[in-house]
Amino acid sequence: MKISVDQVYTSVACNRAPETADWNNEGLICFGASNAVVIYDTNAKGKDPLTVLSHHKSKVNSVKWLLKPNQTCTELLSCSADKSAAVWTLEKESWKVTSNLVEHKDGVTCIHGAYVDENNLLVYTGSIDSSICVWERMDYTTTLKQKINLQSGLALTIHSCILPSANQPILFCALDDHKVHIFVEQNDHQYHRVHMLAGHEDWVRGLDVVNVDNDTLMLASASQDTYIRLWKIQRYEDKPVTGIKVEEKMFDAYSVKLSVKLDAVLAGHEGWVYGVQWQKILNNETNQPTYRLLSSSLDKTLIIWQPESHGGAWVESVRVGEVGGNGLGFYGSRFGPGPGAFLGHGYNGSLHIWKYDKELNQWQPSVVIGGHFSEVEDIRWEREGRYLVSVSLDQTTRLHAPWLRADGRGIQWHEIARPQVHGYDMASIALVSPTVFVSAAEEKVLRVFQAPHNFTQNFKSITGKPLVGDDVKGPEGASVPSLGLSNKAVFNDDDRAVADGDNDGYFVPIQLNEPPTEETLMQNTLWPEVNKLYGHGYEVYCVDASSDGALVASACKATTAEHAAVLIWETKTWQQIQKLISHQLTITQLAFSPDSQKLLSVSRDRRWTLYQRAEGSNSFDIAASTDKKNGVHTRIIWCCAWAYDSSVFGTGSRDGKVCVWSKAETISDSSLKDYSLLGPYQRTYERDLGPVSTKPER
């Protein structure tokens, strides 16, 4: 039987670091996601807009597009904590690493590159080993040209450009001494420091340069001192002074004397400023260029700066950002193609895109992809496949569903709700019904959540499929108290005005016809918590619910048989009705059979246990198990799953084996009783197996 698999949805967030996202003039956004590089095509129609590129072995610290002299972008740069950097090239509609840059002795934190001409590419990498490497690619052969020793200095960000008048490179490097160091190549073909720009009172975290003309560069530097400084670098001219003159410093570069002076200091942010980017816009009528500067800060704002008039003072022309929620500001920002869009990436890994609406004459947030910014611990399908839920170590529960687009661009999957934003790392989740789930986190308590009325309405509007009947009522939404962990229900008759207080976490009902923005997801898509289940002695590790919705099983971390028990809960009363003891160590996964008559558990003790439900009852008895003699797995068993007809189940282990078990024709005297291996086991990978969930048949 031939089976074809198509990728229809990828959900992932940007790494929590500066300079981990970039947007090119063709509408492609690249960003680092854990140890991968992701390409986000904002022009994609009716397909998964994300392409995941795997190469690095550790977290990606920075990504940058390379703009060729002909203004095309078919290459990008990435660097990683695995001590390497890479040049990616688009070849036959596929991205490949064409240069693997390995020289640093520690993690590479920043990277930048510039084309001298079509065949000559220079790449600069900075590392926490206190060095900057200069790489040169000539005719697709890459060599290490120089390794600049910074002594004990740390390169925080670097930026390079080509001096128009000399067609030679100039390198700007911000070190941990609060200064911007300028390097140029001299007669010995080595880079030497020729000047330092002083003025900032804290680390400089963002740099960008724009060519104003053949003799002038404008450098913008963003600092943790909350200020942005604009530096003008131009060919030095010894003219007589007729009035007050701004202090200029001189340095030599490629037989030309250049001067640098502070042109402006921009004060508007109240937190650390992490990123700046220039944009050059040509006036259609006069063909004269104007310049804008985009900045991002941990004060939760992005600002576009423009001069009031030619040569006038720089002022804010646009200010946008996050309001409320638990976000902690922006790590970076980039202009999109043309003057009508820009991007920000936040502390929680979220991407934010604003587009200019000419009719409303204002900037509007747009629908954008998103996902977890830390390890995903569990995923579950709704029984009819209408949505998927996931939990992560980023302390959130997220709900993903297909968006039926009104513009005729087909169906696209998106995160449409964030039912739980917790204070503990999430561990597991189980769906009791389409509108009720139970979640487990790094705490002893299980929490039960119920879908609010506002969510069910929006779900129908976005997906075109109802979850419940229109006559089903309940809480309108949920909100989280300032110092609480429990989502409190909000009803229609509640007074939503919080007088003389902070209403950042308060619910505001919103009618949606498209996936919500990050700001809405953070505080207006929560589900109210309706119950807490107490009974475990340690942090709950896994949970599952029966297909008939009558029972929930849970287990916690354990080092003894007493705590390695399975607790059975009845969903009608949410009371514990049974305690099943079989394992000696932590149970890693629980799985009810599709017919709800069997329960399977696998454990760190390398054993599995099968429980059979008593006829006409909600109690279970041990039907079969493995022990040291008949157990096939030699390492911890991580996962288990049932076949659709409840007759066969599989187990997967750290030893790389997947074993399939079924009923045997004869009953043995061992603990397996009437169960045995269904054929030989399969070795899959020489590494751990992770969580997998399959969409149910409809």
C-alpha positions, 0 to 999 in steps of 0.5 A, spaced: 500 500 500 502 506 497 502 512 502 503 519 501 505 524 506 504 532 505 506 537 510 500 542 512 502 545 518 508 547 522 508 551 529 514 554 532 516 560 535 522 564 534 528 564 539 529 568 545 535 572 543 536 579 539 538 578 531 534 571 530 529 574 525 530 578 518 525 580 513 528 580 506 525 584 500 522 578 497 517 577 503 521 571 506 522 572 513 528 567 516 528 566 524 532 561 528 527 556 532 531 552 537 537 549 533 533 550 526 533 555 521 526 557 519 523 560 512 517 563 513 514 565 506 509 571 507 506 570 500 504 563 501 497 561 498 493 555 501 500 551 503 504 551 509 508 557 509 514 555 513 520 551 511 525 548 516 532 547 515 536 543 519 544 543 520 546 546 527 547 542 533 545 547 538 541 553 539 541 558 533 543 565 535 543 569 529 540 569 522 541 574 516 539 575 509 545 577 504 543 582 499 546 581 493 549 587 488 543 585 484 538 586 490 536 579 490 536 574 496 538 567 495 543 566 500 542 567 508 547 566 514 546 563 521 550 562 527 549 557 533 552 555 540 555 549 537 561 554 535 559 554 527 556 558 522 553 557 515 552 560 509 545 557 506 544 558 498 537 557 494 539 551 489 533 549 485 528 551 490 531 547 496 536 551 501 543 548 502 549 549 506 554 551 501 559 554 506 560 551 513 564 556 517 568 552 523 574 556 527 571 558 533 572 555 540 566 557 543 559 559 541 558 564 535 553 569 537 553 574 532 554 574 524 554 579 518 556 579 511 557 583 505 558 582 497 564 586 495 562 584 488 558 578 485 563 573 486 566 576 492 563 575 499 565 577 506 562 574 512 564 576 519 562 572 525 563 574 533 564 569 538 564 568 546 571 566 545 573 573 544 574 573 537 572 575 530 573 571 524 573 574 517 571 569 512 572 570 504 568 566 499 571 567 492 568 563 486 564 559 491 571 557 495 571 559 502 577 561 506 578 564 513 582 570 512 583 573 519 581 571 526 581 578 530 583 577 537 579 581 542 583 580 548 578 579 553 572 583 550 566 580 548 563 582 541 555 583 542 553 585 535 557 586 528 555 590 522 559 590 515 558 594 509 562 596 503 564 604 503 562 606 496 567 611 494 573 605 495 568 599 494 572 596 500 569 593 507 568 597 513 566 593 520 563 595 526 563 591 532 560 593 539 564 590 544 562 589 552 566 596 553 560 600 551 563 602 545 563 601 537 569 599 534 571 600 527 575 596 523 578 596 516 583 592 512 590 595 511 596 594 506 598 588 510 591 585 508 589 584 515 583 588 519 586 593 524 582 597 529 582 605 526 577 608 531 572 607 537 565 611 538 564 612 545 558 615 548 553 610 550 553 608 557 551 601 557 552 595 552 550 596 545 546 591 542 544 593 535 547 596 529 545 598 522 548 602 516 545 606 510 549 609 504 546 616 504 551 618 498 558 616 495 561 619 501 557 619 507 554 613 511 549 613 517 550 609 523 545 607 528 547 604 534 542 602 539 544 601 547 541 598 553 542 605 556 535 606 552 538 611 547 539 610 540 545 614 537 546 616 530 553 617 527 555 621 520 561 618 517 563 622 511 570 624 507 573 629 511 573 636 508 578 641 512 573 647 511 573 654 515 569 654 521 563 659 521 559 658 527 558 652 532 561 646 530 560 639 532 566 635 534 569 631 529 574 625 529 578 623 524 581 616 521 584 613 515 581 608 511 583 606 504 587 612 503 582 616 505 581 621 511 574 620 514 570 624 519 565 621 524 561 625 528 554 624 533 549 627 528 543 625 533 541 622 540 534 619 540 530 618 546 523 615 546 524 608 549 524 606 556 527 600 556 533 596 553 533 598 546 535 591 542 535 593 535 535 598 529 534 598 522 534 603 516 529 604 510 531 608 504 524 610 501 524 614 494 519 619 493 515 618 486 515 625 484 521 628 486 525 621 486 529 624 492 530 619 498 528 619 505 530 615 511 526 612 516 529 608 522 525 602 526 527 601 533 525 595 538 525 595 545 524 591 552 519 596 554 514 593 549 514 598 543 517 599 536 518 606 534 519 608 527 523 615 527 523 620 521 526 627 520 521 633 521 524 635 514 530 635 510 536 635 515 531 637 521 530 633 528 528 626 528 521 625 531 517 619 532 512 618 526 509 611 529 509 607 535 506 600 536 507 595 541 504 590 546 498 592 551 497 587 557 499 580 557 505 577 560 510 579 554 517 582 556 518 586 550 521 586 543 528 583 541 528 585 534 525 589 529 525 589 521 522 592 515 518 588 510 518 589 503 516 596 501 514 602 506 507 598 508 509 593 513 514 591 519 516 586 523 517 585 531 519 579 534 518 578 542 521 575 548 516 570 548 518 568 541 512 571 538 512 574 531 508 581 530 507 584 523 504 591 522 501 593 516 499 600 514 491 600 512 490 606 507 483 607 508 483 607 516 490 611 515 493 607 521 497 601 522 494 594 523 496 588 526 496 582 521 495 574 522 502 571 523 504 564 524 506 562 531 508 556 536 511 554 542 518 557 544 520 551 548 520 544 548 513 541 546 511 535 551 505 533 549 500 533 543 492 531 543 487 531 537 480 532 538 476 526 537 473 528 531 480 531 528 477 539 529 483 541 532 489 539 536 492 542 543 499 542 545 503 543 552 510 545 552 515 547 557 514 555 555 508 554 560 502 554 555 497 550 552 495 552 545 490 550 541 491 549 533 485 549 528 484 550 520 482 557 518 477 557 512 480 563 509 474 568 506 479 570 501 479 564 497 486 562 499 484 555 502 485 552 508 491 554 513 492 552 520 493 557 525 494 557 533 487 560 535 487 560 542 491 559 548 487 556 553 492 556 559 498 561 560 501 557 567 506 559 572 509 552 571 512 548 566 507 544 562 507 536 562 501 533 559 494 534 557 488 530 555 481 531 552 475 529 556 470 532 551 471 537 545 470 543 550 473 540 556 481 538 558 485 536 563 492 538 564 498 537 568 504 541 570 510 541 574 506 541 580 502 536 584 495 538 582 491 536 575 487 542 573 480 541 569 478 547 564 472 548 560 471 552 553 468 559 554 462 561 550 466 566 546 471 561 544 466 556 541 463 562 537 470 564 535 471 557 533 465 556 529 467 563 525 474 561 524 473 554 522 466 553 519 465 548 524 461 548 530 464 545 537 457 545 541 450 547 539 448 554 539 444 553 545 449 551 550 451 557 554 457 558 559 462 563 562 463 568 557 471 568 558 476 567 563 481 572 566 487 571 571 488 575 577 495 579 578 498 574 583 494 567 581 495 561 577 487 559 576 483 562 570 477 565 573 471 565 569 468 571 567 460 572 565 456 576 561 453 580 567 460 581 570 463 588 571 469 588 566 471 595 568 477 594 574 477 601 577 483 604 580 487 597 578 491 594 573 487 590 568 492 587 564 490 580 565 482 582 564 478 579 559 475 583 553 470 579 549 472 579 541 468 577 535 473 573 530 473 571 523 480 570 523 486 567 527 487 572 533 493 576 534 499 575 539 496 580 544 489 577 543 492 570 544 495 572 551 489 574 555 483 574 551 483 566 549 483 563 556 479 558 558 476 558 565 478 553 570 473 549 573 476 544 578 483 542 581 484 534 582 488 533 588 492 526 590 499 525 587 505 526 592 509 529 587 509 533 580 504 530 575 508 527 569 502 524 565 495 524 564 490 521 559 482 520 558 478 515 556 474 515 549 467 515 552 469 521 556 468 518 563 475 517 566 481 520 567 488 517 569 494 520 571 501 519 574 506 523 577 514 522 578 516 517 583 522 513 586 517 508 589 511 503 588 507 507 592 508 514 588 508 510 581 501 509 582 496 510 577 490 514 579 483 513 576 478 519 576 471 519 574 469 525 570 462 526 573 464 528 580 471 529 579 473 524 584 478 519 585 475 512 584 481 507 584 489 507 585 493 502 581 499 500 583 504 496 578 510 500 577 516 502 581 519 508 578 515 514 574 510 512 569 512 516 563 505 515 559 498 513 559 494 510 554 486 508 554 484 504 548 480 507 543 474 502 546 475 505 553 476 498 556 483 498 557 489 502 560 496 501 558 502 504 562 509 505 561 515 506 565 522 508 567 522 501 570 523 499 563 516 495 564 509 496 561 502 494 564 496 493 561 489 494 565 482 491 564 476 495 565 471 490 569 464 489 565 459 495 567 464 498 572 469 504 572 474 499 576 480 496 573 485 490 574 492 488 571 491 484 565 498 483 563 505 486 564 512 485 563 518 484 568 525 483 567 525 476 564 520 477 558 521 485 557 524 486 551 526 494 552 533 495 555 532 502 557 526 507 559 520 506 555 518 513 553 511 512 549 505 507 548 500 507 543 494 503 541 491 501 534 484 503 532 481 497 533 484 496 541 487 489 539 494 491 538 498 496 542 506 499 541 511 501 546 517 505 544 524 506 548 530 510 549 534 503 546 531 505 539 526 499 539 519 500 537 515 493 539 508 491 537 504 487 542 497 483 541 493 477 544 497 470 543 493 464 542 495 461 548 496 463 555 503 463 558 505 462 566 509 469 565 506 476 567 505 477 560 499 472 560 495 472 554 499 477 550 506 477 546 510 480 541 507 481 534 513 479 530 520 481 531 521 488 534 523 494 529 529 498 531 528 505 529 533 510 531 539 510 535 536 516 540 530 517 544 523 517 541 519 523 542 511 524 543 507 523 537 499 523 536 495 521 530 489 524 527 483 520 529 479 517 523 472 521 521 
